[in-house]
Amino acid sequence: MSLLGSRPLLNEQIQNVERTRLAERNADFQKNRLLITQVVSVQIPLFIFLSIFCAFYINNKLFKPLKRLLKNTEKLEKGEIPDRIEKCDTNEIGYLLRRFHRMSNIIYRRTNKLSFLVSHDHLTGVLNRTELDRQLKFAISASSKNNKMAVIFIDINQFKQLNDQYGHVIGDKVLVEAAKRITGAVRADDDVYRYGGDEFIIVAHHLRKLSYIDAMIKHLLDKFNSPFEVEQHNLKVTLSIGIAVSPDHTTDHTQLLKFADQAMYEAKQSQLHTYKIFQGIEGDN
């Protein structure tokens, strides 16, 4: 009878122990849950911070240098001088930037040199006739009644006799000095070409009236009043000059050159050291 009465008491004790254990486990779970929540709440901002830092670092160390490389490549393709790289890292990207900058500068200088050699006369340094037709077409297209352009055709008188008498070395030096004096007589926006042999062409822009050419040509002729001093020789060099104007005479570049050439021969036949404006079509003085 006493054994049977002790069983409910034993079961109650067992249940109390189980409840106690369950409460302890629940408390441990709540404690661990709070700890996990705290850890996660710290890790998320840290992860965001690290992500931003990595993005900034990668952009600064990789993408920015690559953008600079692309920008300089585009400039190089356009014939522009690449941007100077003031500061580079010492890592592989920095080394690549420095090498590329050095290479692009070499390419730029060599390209400019080749372009200069292609477009300029090797003896006198003025423009050669390579781009003359294209530049004439452009200048003619921009000309108008109040914004004329002129082709000034220049021939050095008796240059063949001078060349035969003194030799090609003296003749070349006369051409070089003539180019210098012609270039020194024109405005900054006018172009000087060596057309061939002893012939030069000035393409004069932005002329309001034909009468404006007179002062320009007189200034040019004055430049040749003093003799050329070449290797102890005092040489008198004179010019014959012909002028044709667009749009007054023609708007065709081939015809404009032809008219200037004809006017130059008229000047040569009249007297030494003078100029003629093409008269085949009446101009506006």
BALUM-528527 format. One record per residue: residue in three letters; z, y, x of N, C-alpha, C, O, CB in turn. Coordinates in steps of 0.2 Angstrom, whole numbers, padded with zeros to 4 digits, always signed. Glycine has a CB too. Example, Ala and Ser with C-alpha at 12.3 -4.5 7.8 and 13.67 -1.06 7.14 Angstrom:
2
ALA+0039-0028+0066+0039-0022+0062+0039-0016+0066+0042-0017+0071+0045-0022+0057SER+0035-0011+0064+0036-0005+0068+0039+0000+0064+0040+0006+0067+0029-0003+0070
This chain:
285
MET+0000-0006+0004+0000+0000+0000+0000+0006+0004-0004+0011+0003+0006+0000-0005SER+0004+0006+0010+0004+0012+0014-0002+0012+0018-0004+0018+0020+0010+0011+0019LEU-0006+0007+0020-0012+0007+0023-0017+0010+0019-0022+0014+0022-0014+0000+0025LEU-0017+0008+0013-0022+0011+0008-0021+0019+0007-0026+0022+0007-0022+0008+0001GLY-0015+0021+0007-0014+0028+0007-0016+0032+0013-0017+0038+0012-0007+0029+0005SER-0016+0029+0018-0017+0033+0025-0025+0034+0026-0027+0038+0030-0014+0029+0031ARG-0029+0030+0022-0036+0031+0023-0039+0037+0021-0043+0040+0025-0040+0025+0019PRO-0037+0040+0015-0040+0047+0013-0037+0052+0018-0041+0057+0020-0037+0049+0007LEU-0031+0051+0021-0029+0056+0026-0033+0056+0032-0034+0061+0036-0021+0055+0028LEU-0035+0050+0034-0039+0049+0040-0046+0052+0039-0049+0055+0044-0040+0041+0042ASN-0049+0051+0033-0055+0053+0032-0055+0061+0032-0060+0064+0035-0058+0051+0025GLU-0050+0064+0029-0049+0071+0029-0049+0074+0037-0052+0079+0038-0043+0073+0025GLN-0045+0070+0041-0045+0072+0048-0051+0072+0051-0053+0076+0055-0039+0068+0051ILE-0055+0067+0050-0062+0066+0053-0066+0072+0051-0070+0074+0055-0065+0059+0051GLN-0066+0073+0044-0070+0079+0042-0068+0085+0045-0073+0089+0046-0070+0079+0034ASN-0062+0086+0046-0060+0092+0049-0062+0093+0056-0064+0098+0058-0052+0093+0049VAL-0062+0087+0060-0065+0087+0066-0072+0089+0066-0075+0093+0071-0063+0081+0070GLU-0076+0086+0062-0083+0087+0061-0085+0094+0060-0089+0097+0062-0086+0082+0056ARG-0081+0097+0055-0082+0104+0053-0080+0109+0059-0084+0114+0060-0077+0106+0047THR-0075+0107+0063-0073+0111+0069-0079+0111+0074-0081+0116+0077-0067+0108+0072ARG-0082+0105+0075-0087+0104+0080-0093+0108+0077-0097+0111+0081-0089+0096+0081LEU-0095+0107+0071-0100+0111+0068-0100+0118+0069-0104+0122+0070-0101+0109+0060ALA-0094+0121+0068-0092+0128+0068-0093+0130+0076-0096+0135+0077-0085+0130+0066GLU-0091+0126+0080-0092+0127+0087-0099+0127+0089-0102+0132+0093-0088+0122+0092ARG-0103+0123+0087-0110+0122+0088-0114+0128+0085-0118+0131+0088-0113+0116+0085ASN-0112+0130+0079-0115+0136+0076-0113+0142+0080-0117+0147+0081-0112+0137+0069ALA-0107+0143+0082-0105+0149+0087-0109+0149+0093-0111+0154+0095-0097+0148+0088ASP-0110+0143+0096-0114+0142+0102-0121+0144+0101-0124+0148+0105-0114+0135+0105PHE-0124+0142+0095-0131+0144+0093-0132+0151+0092-0136+0154+0095-0133+0140+0087GLN-0127+0154+0089-0127+0162+0088-0127+0165+0094-0130+0170+0095-0121+0164+0083LYS-0122+0163+0099-0122+0166+0105-0128+0165+0109-0130+0170+0112-0116+0163+0109ASN-0131+0159+0109-0137+0158+0113-0143+0162+0110-0147+0165+0113-0139+0151+0113ARG-0143+0163+0103-0148+0167+0100-0148+0174+0102-0153+0177+0103-0147+0166+0092LEU-0142+0177+0102-0141+0184+0104-0143+0185+0111-0146+0190+0113-0133+0186+0103LEU-0142+0180+0115-0144+0180+0122-0151+0180+0123-0154+0184+0127-0141+0175+0127ILE-0155+0176+0119-0162+0175+0119-0165+0182+0117-0170+0184+0120-0164+0169+0115THR-0162+0184+0111-0165+0191+0109-0164+0196+0114-0169+0200+0114-0161+0192+0102GLN-0159+0196+0117-0158+0202+0122-0163+0201+0128-0166+0206+0130-0151+0201+0125VAL-0164+0195+0130-0168+0193+0136-0176+0195+0134-0179+0198+0137-0168+0186+0138VAL-0177+0193+0127-0184+0195+0125-0185+0202+0124-0190+0205+0126-0186+0191+0118SER-0180+0206+0122-0180+0213+0121-0181+0217+0128-0184+0222+0128-0174+0216+0117VAL-0179+0214+0133-0180+0216+0140-0186+0215+0143-0190+0219+0146-0174+0214+0144GLN-0189+0208+0141-0195+0206+0144-0201+0209+0141-0206+0211+0145-0195+0199+0143ILE-0201+0211+0135-0207+0214+0132-0208+0221+0135-0214+0222+0137-0206+0215+0124PRO-0203+0226+0135-0205+0232+0139-0207+0231+0146-0211+0235+0148-0199+0237+0138LEU-0204+0226+0149-0205+0225+0156-0212+0222+0157-0216+0225+0161-0200+0220+0159PHE-0214+0218+0152-0221+0216+0152-0226+0221+0151-0232+0222+0154-0222+0210+0147ILE-0225+0226+0146-0229+0231+0145-0229+0236+0151-0235+0238+0153-0226+0235+0139PHE-0224+0237+0154-0224+0241+0160-0228+0238+0165-0232+0242+0169-0217+0243+0162LEU-0227+0232+0166-0231+0228+0172-0238+0228+0170-0242+0229+0175-0228+0221+0173SER-0240+0228+0164-0247+0228+0162-0250+0235+0163-0256+0235+0166-0248+0226+0154ILE-0246+0240+0161-0249+0247+0162-0250+0248+0170-0255+0251+0172-0244+0252+0159PHE-0245+0246+0174-0245+0247+0181-0251+0243+0184-0254+0246+0188-0238+0245+0184CYS-0252+0237+0182-0257+0233+0185-0264+0236+0183-0269+0236+0187-0257+0226+0182ALA-0264+0239+0177-0271+0242+0174-0272+0248+0179-0278+0249+0181-0270+0244+0167PHE-0267+0252+0180-0268+0258+0184-0269+0256+0191-0274+0260+0194-0261+0262+0184TYR-0266+0251+0194-0267+0249+0201-0274+0247+0201-0278+0249+0206-0262+0244+0203ILE-0276+0242+0197-0283+0240+0197-0288+0245+0196-0294+0245+0200-0284+0234+0192ASN-0287+0250+0192-0292+0255+0191-0292+0260+0197-0298+0262+0199-0290+0260+0185ASN-0286+0261+0200-0286+0266+0206-0289+0262+0212-0292+0266+0216-0279+0268+0207LYS-0288+0256+0213-0290+0252+0219-0297+0249+0218-0300+0248+0223-0285+0247+0220LEU-0299+0248+0212-0305+0244+0212-0310+0248+0208-0316+0249+0210-0304+0238+0208PHE-0309+0250+0201-0314+0253+0197-0316+0260+0199-0322+0262+0199-0311+0253+0190LYS-0311+0264+0201-0313+0271+0204-0317+0271+0210-0322+0274+0210-0306+0275+0206PRO-0316+0267+0215-0320+0266+0221-0327+0264+0219-0332+0266+0221-0318+0261+0226LEU-0327+0259+0214-0334+0256+0211-0338+0262+0208-0344+0263+0208-0333+0250+0207LYS-0334+0266+0204-0337+0272+0201-0340+0277+0206-0346+0280+0205-0333+0275+0196ARG-0336+0278+0211-0339+0282+0216-0345+0280+0220-0350+0283+0221-0333+0284+0222LEU-0345+0273+0221-0351+0270+0224-0357+0271+0219-0362+0272+0221-0350+0262+0225LEU-0356+0270+0213-0361+0270+0208-0364+0277+0208-0370+0279+0207-0359+0268+0201LYS-0359+0282+0207-0361+0289+0207-0365+0291+0213-0370+0295+0213-0355+0294+0207ASN-0363+0289+0219-0367+0291+0225-0373+0287+0226-0378+0290+0228-0362+0289+0232THR-0374+0281+0223-0380+0278+0223-0385+0282+0218-0391+0282+0220-0379+0271+0220GLU-0383+0284+0213-0387+0288+0208-0389+0294+0212-0395+0296+0211-0383+0290+0202LYS-0385+0298+0215-0387+0304+0219-0392+0302+0224-0397+0306+0225-0381+0307+0222LEU-0391+0297+0228-0396+0295+0233-0402+0293+0230-0407+0295+0233-0393+0288+0237GLU-0403+0290+0224-0409+0289+0221-0413+0295+0219-0419+0295+0219-0408+0284+0215LYS-0409+0300+0217-0412+0307+0215-0413+0311+0221-0416+0317+0221-0407+0311+0211GLY-0412+0309+0227-0413+0313+0233-0408+0318+0235-0409+0322+0239-0420+0316+0233GLU-0402+0317+0231-0396+0322+0232-0392+0319+0238-0391+0313+0239-0393+0323+0226ILE-0388+0324+0241-0383+0322+0246-0377+0318+0243-0375+0321+0238-0381+0328+0251PRO-0375+0313+0245-0369+0309+0242-0363+0313+0243-0362+0317+0248-0368+0302+0245ASP-0358+0312+0238-0352+0316+0239-0348+0313+0245-0348+0307+0247-0348+0314+0233ARG-0344+0318+0248-0340+0316+0254-0334+0312+0252-0331+0314+0247-0339+0323+0258ILE-0333+0307+0255-0327+0303+0254-0321+0305+0259-0321+0304+0265-0328+0295+0255GLU-0316+0309+0256-0311+0312+0260-0306+0307+0262-0304+0307+0268-0308+0318+0256LYS-0304+0303+0258-0299+0298+0259-0300+0291+0257-0302+0290+0251-0292+0301+0257CYS-0299+0286+0261-0300+0279+0259-0295+0275+0261-0291+0276+0266-0307+0277+0262ASP-0293+0270+0257-0288+0265+0259-0291+0261+0265-0296+0261+0266-0286+0260+0253THR-0286+0258+0268-0287+0253+0274-0289+0246+0272-0290+0242+0276-0282+0254+0278ASN-0289+0245+0265-0291+0238+0263-0299+0237+0263-0302+0241+0265-0288+0237+0256GLU-0301+0231+0260-0308+0229+0260-0312+0234+0256-0317+0236+0258-0309+0222+0257ILE-0309+0237+0250-0313+0242+0246-0314+0248+0250-0319+0251+0250-0309+0243+0240GLY-0308+0250+0254-0309+0256+0258-0314+0256+0263-0318+0260+0264-0302+0258+0261TYR-0314+0250+0266-0319+0249+0271-0326+0249+0269-0331+0252+0272-0318+0242+0275LEU-0327+0246+0263-0334+0246+0259-0336+0253+0258-0342+0255+0259-0333+0241+0253LEU-0331+0257+0255-0333+0264+0254-0335+0268+0260-0340+0271+0260-0327+0267+0251ARG-0331+0267+0265-0333+0271+0272-0340+0268+0274-0344+0273+0276-0328+0269+0277ARG-0341+0262+0274-0348+0259+0276-0353+0262+0272-0359+0264+0275-0347+0252+0277PHE-0352+0262+0265-0357+0264+0261-0359+0271+0262-0364+0273+0262-0355+0262+0254HIS-0353+0275+0263-0354+0283+0264-0358+0284+0270-0363+0288+0270-0347+0286+0264ARG-0357+0280+0275-0360+0281+0282-0368+0279+0281-0372+0283+0283-0357+0277+0287MET-0369+0273+0277-0375+0271+0276-0379+0276+0272-0385+0277+0273-0375+0264+0273SER-0376+0278+0267-0380+0283+0262-0382+0289+0265-0387+0292+0264-0376+0284+0256ASN-0377+0292+0270-0379+0298+0274-0385+0297+0278-0389+0301+0279-0373+0300+0278ILE-0385+0291+0281-0391+0290+0286-0397+0289+0282-0402+0292+0284-0389+0283+0290ILE-0397+0286+0276-0403+0285+0272-0405+0292+0269-0411+0294+0269-0401+0281+0266TYR-0400+0296+0267-0402+0303+0265-0405+0307+0270-0410+0310+0269-0395+0307+0263ARG-0402+0307+0276-0405+0311+0282-0412+0308+0284-0417+0312+0285-0401+0311+0288ARG-0413+0302+0284-0420+0299+0286-0425+0300+0280-0431+0302+0281-0419+0292+0287THR-0422+0300+0274-0427+0301+0268-0429+0309+0268-0435+0310+0267-0423+0300+0261ASN-0424+0313+0270-0426+0320+0270-0431+0322+0276-0436+0326+0275-0420+0325+0271LYS-0430+0318+0281-0434+0319+0287-0441+0317+0285-0446+0320+0287-0431+0315+0293LEU-0442+0311+0282-0448+0308+0280-0452+0313+0275-0458+0314+0276-0447+0301+0277SER-0448+0315+0270-0451+0320+0265-0453+0326+0269-0458+0329+0267-0445+0321+0260PHE-0449+0329+0273-0452+0335+0277-0458+0333+0281-0463+0337+0281-0446+0337+0282LEU-0458+0328+0284-0464+0326+0288-0470+0325+0284-0476+0327+0286-0463+0320+0292VAL-0469+0322+0278-0475+0321+0273-0477+0328+0270-0483+0329+0270-0473+0316+0267SER-0473+0332+0269-0475+0338+0265-0476+0344+0270-0478+0350+0268-0470+0340+0260HIS-0474+0344+0276-0475+0350+0281-0480+0348+0287-0480+0343+0289-0468+0352+0284ASP-0483+0354+0289-0487+0353+0295-0483+0352+0301-0478+0356+0302-0491+0360+0295HIS-0485+0347+0305-0481+0345+0311-0481+0350+0316-0476+0351+0320-0483+0338+0314LEU-0486+0354+0316-0487+0359+0322-0483+0366+0320-0479+0368+0324-0494+0361+0323THR-0485+0369+0314-0482+0375+0312-0475+0375+0308-0472+0380+0308-0487+0379+0309GLY-0474+0369+0305-0468+0369+0301-0469+0371+0294-0464+0371+0290-0462+0372+0305VAL-0474+0374+0292-0475+0377+0285-0478+0371+0281-0479+0365+0284-0480+0383+0285LEU-0478+0372+0275-0480+0366+0270-0488+0365+0272-0492+0369+0274-0480+0369+0263ASN-0489+0358+0271-0496+0356+0272-0499+0356+0265-0496+0357+0260-0497+0349+0276ARG-0505+0354+0265-0509+0354+0258-0508+0348+0254-0511+0347+0248-0516+0354+0259THR-0503+0343+0256-0502+0337+0252-0500+0339+0245-0502+0336+0240-0496+0333+0255GLU-0495+0344+0244-0493+0345+0237-0496+0352+0234-0494+0354+0229-0485+0346+0237LEU-0501+0354+0238-0504+0361+0235-0507+0361+0228-0505+0365+0224-0509+0363+0240ASP-0511+0356+0227-0514+0355+0220-0508+0355+0215-0509+0358+0210-0518+0349+0220ARG-0503+0351+0216-0498+0350+0211-0494+0356+0210-0493+0358+0204-0493+0344+0213GLN-0493+0360+0215-0489+0366+0215-0493+0371+0212-0490+0376+0208-0486+0368+0222LEU-0500+0371+0213-0504+0376+0210-0504+0376+0203-0504+0380+0199-0511+0376+0213LYS-0505+0369+0200-0505+0368+0193-0499+0370+0190-0499+0373+0184-0506+0360+0192PHE-0493+0369+0193-0487+0371+0190-0486+0379+0190-0484+0382+0185-0481+0368+0194ALA-0488+0382+0195-0488+0389+0196-0493+0393+0191-0491+0398+0188-0489+0392+0203ILE-0498+0390+0190-0503+0392+0185-0501+0392+0178-0501+0396+0174-0510+0389+0186SER-0498+0386+0177-0495+0385+0170-0489+0390+0168-0488+0391+0162-0492+0378+0169ALA-0486+0392+0173-0480+0397+0172-0483+0404+0172-0479+0409+0171-0475+0396+0177SER-0489+0405+0174-0492+0412+0174-0494+0415+0167-0495+0411+0163-0498+0413+0179SER-0494+0422+0167-0496+0425+0161-0498+0432+0162-0498+0434+0168-0490+0425+0156LYS-0500+0436+0158-0503+0443+0159-0498+0447+0163-0499+0451+0167-0505+0446+0152ASN-0491+0446+0161-0486+0450+0164-0482+0447+0169-0477+0449+0172-0481+0453+0159ASN-0484+0441+0171-0481+0436+0176-0486+0433+0180-0487+0426+0179-0476+0432+0173LYS-0490+0436+0184-0496+0433+0187-0494+0429+0193-0488+0430+0196-0501+0439+0189MET-0499+0425+0195-0498+0422+0202-0504+0423+0206-0510+0423+0203-0496+0414+0201ALA-0504+0422+0212-0510+0423+0216-0510+0418+0222-0505+0416+0225-0510+0431+0220VAL-0517+0416+0223-0518+0412+0229-0521+0417+0234-0526+0420+0233-0523+0406+0228ILE-0518+0417+0240-0520+0422+0246-0522+0417+0251-0518+0414+0255-0514+0426+0248PHE-0529+0418+0252-0532+0413+0257-0533+0417+0264-0536+0422+0264-0539+0411+0255ILE-0530+0414+0269-0530+0418+0276-0534+0414+0281-0533+0408+0282-0523+0419+0278ASP-0538+0417+0285-0542+0414+0290-0541+0419+0296-0541+0425+0296-0549+0414+0288ILE-0539+0415+0302-0538+0419+0308-0545+0420+0311-0549+0415+0313-0534+0415+0313ASN-0547+0426+0312-0554+0428+0315-0555+0426+0322-0550+0426+0326-0555+0436+0314GLN-0561+0423+0323-0563+0421+0330-0558+0416+0333-0557+0416+0339-0564+0427+0334PHE-0555+0412+0329-0550+0407+0332-0554+0402+0337-0551+0400+0342-0546+0404+0327LYS-0560+0400+0334-0563+0395+0338-0565+0397+0345-0564+0394+0350-0570+0393+0335GLN-0567+0404+0346-0568+0407+0352-0562+0407+0356-0562+0406+0362-0572+0414+0351LEU-0557+0409+0353-0550+0409+0357-0548+0403+0360-0546+0402+0365-0545+0412+0352ASN-0549+0398+0355-0547+0391+0357-0552+0388+0363-0549+0385+0368-0548+0386+0351ASP-0558+0390+0363-0563+0387+0368-0561+0391+0375-0562+0388+0380-0570+0389+0366GLN-0559+0397+0374-0558+0401+0380-0552+0400+0384-0551+0399+0390-0558+0409+0378TYR-0546+0399+0380-0540+0398+0383-0537+0391+0382-0532+0389+0386-0535+0403+0379GLY-0540+0387+0378-0538+0380+0378-0534+0378+0372-0531+0383+0368-0534+0378+0384HIS-0533+0372+0370-0530+0370+0364-0522+0371+0364-0519+0373+0359-0531+0362+0363VAL-0519+0371+0370-0512+0373+0371-0511+0380+0369-0506+0381+0365-0509+0372+0378ILE-0515+0385+0371-0514+0392+0369-0516+0392+0362-0512+0396+0358-0519+0396+0373GLY-0521+0389+0360-0523+0389+0353-0517+0387+0348-0516+0390+0343-0529+0385+0351ASP-0514+0381+0350-0509+0379+0346-0503+0384+0345-0500+0385+0340-0506+0372+0348LYS-0501+0387+0351-0496+0392+0351-0498+0398+0347-0493+0401+0344-0494+0394+0358VAL-0504+0400+0347-0506+0405+0342-0505+0403+0335-0503+0408+0331-0514+0407+0344LEU-0507+0397+0333-0506+0395+0326-0498+0395+0324-0497+0397+0319-0509+0388+0326VAL-0494+0393+0329-0487+0393+0328-0484+0400+0327-0481+0401+0322-0483+0389+0334GLU-0487+0405+0331-0484+0412+0330-0487+0415+0324-0484+0419+0321-0486+0416+0336ALA-0493+0413+0322-0496+0416+0316-0493+0413+0310-0491+0417+0305-0504+0414+0316ALA-0491+0407+0310-0487+0404+0304-0480+0408+0304-0478+0409+0298-0486+0397+0305LYS-0477+0409+0309-0471+0413+0309-0471+0420+0306-0467+0422+0302-0468+0413+0316ARG-0477+0423+0308-0478+0430+0306-0480+0430+0298-0477+0435+0295-0483+0434+0310ILE-0484+0425+0296-0485+0425+0289-0479+0423+0285-0478+0427+0280-0491+0420+0288THR-0475+0419+0287-0469+0417+0284-0464+0423+0283-0461+0424+0278-0466+0411+0287GLY-0464+0427+0289-0459+0432+0289-0462+0438+0285-0458+0443+0283-0459+0435+0296ALA-0468+0438+0282-0471+0443+0278-0470+0442+0271-0471+0447+0267-0478+0445+0280VAL-0469+0436+0269-0469+0434+0262-0462+0435+0259-0457+0435+0263-0472+0427+0260ARG-0461+0435+0252-0455+0435+0249-0452+0428+0249-0455+0423+0250-0455+0437+0242ALA-0445+0427+0247-0442+0421+0247-0445+0416+0243-0444+0410+0244-0434+0422+0246ASP-0447+0418+0237-0450+0413+0232-0457+0412+0233-0460+0408+0228-0448+0415+0225ASP-0461+0414+0238-0468+0413+0239-0468+0407+0244-0464+0406+0248-0471+0419+0242ASP-0474+0403+0243-0475+0397+0247-0480+0398+0252-0486+0401+0250-0476+0391+0243VAL-0479+0396+0258-0485+0396+0264-0487+0389+0265-0483+0385+0267-0482+0400+0270TYR-0493+0388+0265-0496+0382+0267-0501+0383+0273-0505+0388+0273-0500+0379+0261ARG-0502+0378+0277-0507+0377+0282-0512+0373+0279-0512+0367+0277-0505+0374+0289TYR-0518+0376+0277-0523+0373+0273-0528+0368+0278-0530+0364+0275-0528+0378+0270GLY-0528+0370+0284-0532+0366+0289-0535+0371+0294-0537+0376+0293-0538+0363+0285GLY-0534+0368+0300-0537+0372+0306-0534+0379+0307-0528+0379+0308-0545+0373+0305ASP-0537+0384+0306-0535+0391+0307-0534+0394+0300-0534+0400+0300-0539+0395+0312GLU-0533+0390+0295-0533+0393+0288-0526+0392+0285-0523+0386+0286-0538+0390+0283PHE-0523+0397+0282-0517+0397+0279-0518+0399+0271-0522+0403+0270-0511+0401+0282ILE-0513+0397+0267-0513+0399+0260-0506+0401+0258-0501+0398+0260-0516+0394+0255ILE-0506+0407+0255-0499+0409+0252-0500+0409+0244-0505+0411+0241-0498+0417+0254VAL-0495+0405+0241-0495+0405+0234-0490+0410+0232-0484+0409+0233-0494+0398+0231ALA-0492+0416+0229-0487+0421+0227-0485+0421+0220-0490+0420+0216-0490+0428+0229HIS-0479+0421+0218-0477+0420+0211-0474+0427+0209-0473+0432+0212-0471+0415+0211HIS-0474+0427+0202-0470+0433+0198-0473+0440+0200-0469+0444+0203-0463+0433+0200LEU-0480+0441+0199-0483+0447+0200-0485+0450+0194-0488+0447+0190-0489+0446+0205ARG-0482+0456+0193-0483+0460+0186-0490+0463+0186-0493+0462+0181-0478+0465+0185LYS-0493+0465+0192-0499+0468+0192-0503+0467+0198-0500+0465+0203-0499+0476+0191LEU-0509+0467+0198-0513+0466+0204-0512+0471+0210-0512+0469+0216-0521+0466+0203SER-0510+0477+0207-0509+0482+0212-0503+0480+0217-0502+0483+0222-0507+0489+0209TYR-0498+0476+0214-0492+0474+0218-0494+0470+0224-0491+0470+0229-0488+0470+0214ILE-0500+0467+0224-0503+0463+0230-0504+0467+0236-0503+0465+0241-0509+0459+0228ASP-0507+0474+0235-0509+0478+0240-0503+0479+0245-0504+0478+0251-0511+0485+0237ALA-0497+0481+0243-0491+0482+0247-0490+0475+0251-0488+0476+0257-0485+0484+0243MET-0490+0470+0248-0488+0463+0251-0493+0462+0257-0491+0460+0262-0489+0458+0246ILE-0500+0463+0255-0505+0461+0260-0505+0466+0266-0506+0464+0272-0512+0461+0257LYS-0504+0472+0264-0503+0477+0270-0497+0476+0275-0498+0477+0281-0502+0485+0267HIS-0492+0474+0272-0486+0472+0276-0488+0466+0280-0486+0465+0286-0480+0470+0271LEU-0492+0461+0277-0494+0455+0281-0498+0457+0287-0497+0455+0292-0497+0450+0276LEU-0503+0462+0285-0508+0464+0291-0504+0468+0296-0506+0467+0302-0513+0468+0288ASP-0499+0471+0294-0495+0475+0299-0492+0470+0304-0490+0472+0310-0490+0480+0296LYS-0490+0465+0302-0486+0460+0306-0491+0457+0312-0488+0455+0317-0484+0453+0302PHE-0497+0458+0311-0502+0456+0316-0505+0462+0320-0509+0461+0324-0508+0452+0312ASN-0502+0468+0319-0504+0473+0323-0502+0472+0330-0506+0474+0335-0502+0480+0320SER-0496+0470+0332-0494+0469+0339-0497+0462+0341-0498+0457+0338-0486+0468+0339PRO-0499+0463+0348-0503+0457+0351-0498+0451+0351-0492+0451+0352-0506+0459+0358PHE-0501+0445+0352-0498+0439+0353-0497+0438+0361-0502+0438+0365-0501+0433+0350GLU-0491+0437+0363-0489+0436+0370-0488+0428+0371-0483+0426+0369-0483+0440+0372VAL-0493+0425+0374-0493+0418+0374-0495+0416+0382-0501+0418+0384-0499+0415+0370GLU-0490+0414+0385-0491+0412+0392-0494+0417+0396-0499+0416+0400-0495+0405+0393GLN-0491+0423+0396-0494+0429+0400-0500+0432+0398-0503+0436+0401-0494+0427+0407HIS-0503+0429+0392-0509+0432+0389-0507+0437+0383-0503+0435+0379-0514+0427+0387ASN-0510+0443+0383-0509+0447+0377-0515+0446+0373-0520+0449+0374-0508+0454+0379LEU-0514+0443+0367-0520+0441+0363-0520+0445+0356-0515+0445+0353-0520+0433+0361LYS-0525+0448+0355-0526+0452+0348-0528+0447+0343-0534+0444+0344-0531+0458+0349VAL-0524+0446+0338-0526+0441+0333-0527+0445+0326-0522+0449+0324-0521+0436+0332THR-0532+0444+0323-0534+0448+0317-0535+0443+0311-0536+0437+0312-0540+0453+0317LEU-0534+0445+0305-0535+0440+0299-0540+0443+0294-0542+0449+0294-0528+0440+0295SER-0543+0438+0291-0547+0440+0285-0544+0436+0279-0542+0430+0279-0555+0437+0286ILE-0543+0440+0274-0539+0438+0268-0543+0438+0262-0546+0444+0260-0532+0441+0268GLY-0543+0433+0258-0546+0433+0251-0540+0432+0246-0536+0427+0247-0552+0428+0250ILE-0541+0435+0240-0536+0434+0235-0539+0433+0228-0544+0436+0226-0531+0440+0234ALA-0536+0428+0224-0538+0426+0218-0532+0426+0213-0527+0423+0216-0543+0420+0217VAL-0532+0428+0207-0526+0428+0203-0527+0424+0197-0532+0424+0193-0525+0436+0202SER-0521+0421+0195-0521+0418+0188-0516+0422+0184-0510+0424+0186-0519+0411+0189PRO-0517+0423+0177-0523+0420+0174-0529+0425+0174-0534+0423+0170-0521+0419+0166ASP-0529+0430+0177-0535+0435+0177-0541+0432+0179-0546+0434+0175-0533+0441+0182HIS-0542+0429+0184-0548+0426+0187-0550+0419+0184-0555+0418+0182-0548+0426+0194THR-0545+0415+0183-0545+0408+0181-0539+0405+0180-0534+0407+0183-0550+0404+0185THR-0538+0400+0176-0532+0396+0175-0533+0389+0178-0529+0384+0176-0529+0396+0168ASP-0539+0388+0181-0540+0381+0184-0539+0381+0192-0541+0386+0195-0548+0379+0183HIS-0535+0377+0194-0532+0378+0201-0538+0377+0206-0538+0380+0212-0527+0372+0203THR-0543+0372+0205-0548+0371+0209-0553+0378+0210-0554+0380+0215-0553+0365+0207GLN-0554+0381+0204-0558+0387+0204-0554+0393+0207-0557+0397+0211-0559+0389+0197LEU-0547+0393+0206-0543+0398+0209-0544+0398+0217-0545+0403+0220-0536+0398+0207LEU-0543+0392+0220-0544+0391+0227-0551+0393+0229-0552+0396+0234-0543+0384+0229LYS-0556+0391+0225-0563+0393+0227-0564+0400+0227-0567+0403+0232-0568+0389+0222PHE-0562+0404+0222-0562+0411+0222-0559+0415+0227-0562+0419+0230-0560+0414+0215ALA-0553+0412+0229-0549+0415+0235-0553+0414+0241-0553+0419+0246-0542+0412+0236ASP-0556+0408+0242-0560+0407+0248-0566+0411+0248-0568+0414+0254-0562+0399+0248GLN-0570+0412+0243-0575+0417+0242-0573+0424+0244-0577+0427+0248-0579+0417+0235ALA-0568+0426+0242-0566+0433+0243-0564+0434+0251-0565+0439+0254-0559+0435+0239MET-0561+0428+0254-0560+0428+0261-0566+0429+0265-0566+0433+0270-0556+0422+0263TYR-0571+0426+0263-0578+0426+0267-0581+0433+0266-0584+0436+0271-0582+0421+0264GLU-0580+0436+0260-0582+0443+0259-0578+0448+0264-0581+0452+0267-0581+0445+0252ALA-0572+0447+0265-0568+0451+0269-0570+0450+0276-0570+0455+0280-0560+0449+0268LYS-0572+0444+0278-0574+0442+0285-0580+0446+0287-0581+0448+0292-0574+0435+0286GLN-0585+0446+0282-0591+0449+0283-0591+0457+0283-0595+0460+0286-0596+0447+0277SER-0586+0460+0280-0586+0467+0279-0583+0470+0286-0586+0474+0289-0581+0469+0274GLN-0577+0468+0288-0574+0470+0294-0568+0466+0296-0566+0462+0292-0572+0478+0294LEU-0566+0466+0302-0560+0462+0304-0554+0465+0302-0553+0471+0301-0560+0461+0312HIS-0549+0461+0301-0542+0462+0299-0542+0466+0292-0540+0472+0292-0539+0467+0304THR-0544+0463+0287-0544+0466+0280-0544+0461+0275-0543+0455+0276-0551+0471+0279TYR-0544+0463+0269-0543+0458+0263-0548+0461+0257-0549+0466+0257-0536+0458+0261LYS-0549+0456+0253-0553+0457+0247-0550+0453+0241-0548+0447+0242-0561+0455+0248ILE-0550+0456+0236-0548+0453+0229-0554+0451+0226-0559+0455+0225-0544+0458+0225PHE-0554+0445+0224-0560+0442+0220-0563+0446+0215-0559+0448+0210-0559+0435+0218GLN-0569+0448+0215-0572+0452+0210-0577+0449+0205-0580+0453+0201-0575+0458+0213GLY-0577+0443+0205-0582+0439+0201-0580+0440+0193-0585+0441+0189-0582+0432+0202ILE-0574+0441+0192-0571+0442+0185-0567+0449+0186-0562+0449+0190-0567+0436+0182GLU-0568+0453+0181-0564+0460+0182-0557+0458+0181-0554+0455+0176-0567+0464+0176GLY-0553+0461+0186-0545+0461+0185-0542+0467+0182-0545+0472+0181-0543+0459+0192ASP-0536+0466+0181-0532+0471+0178-0528+0475+0184-0523+0472+0186-0527+0469+0173ASN-0530+0481+0186-0527+0484+0191-0521+0489+0188-0518+0492+0192-0532+0488+0195
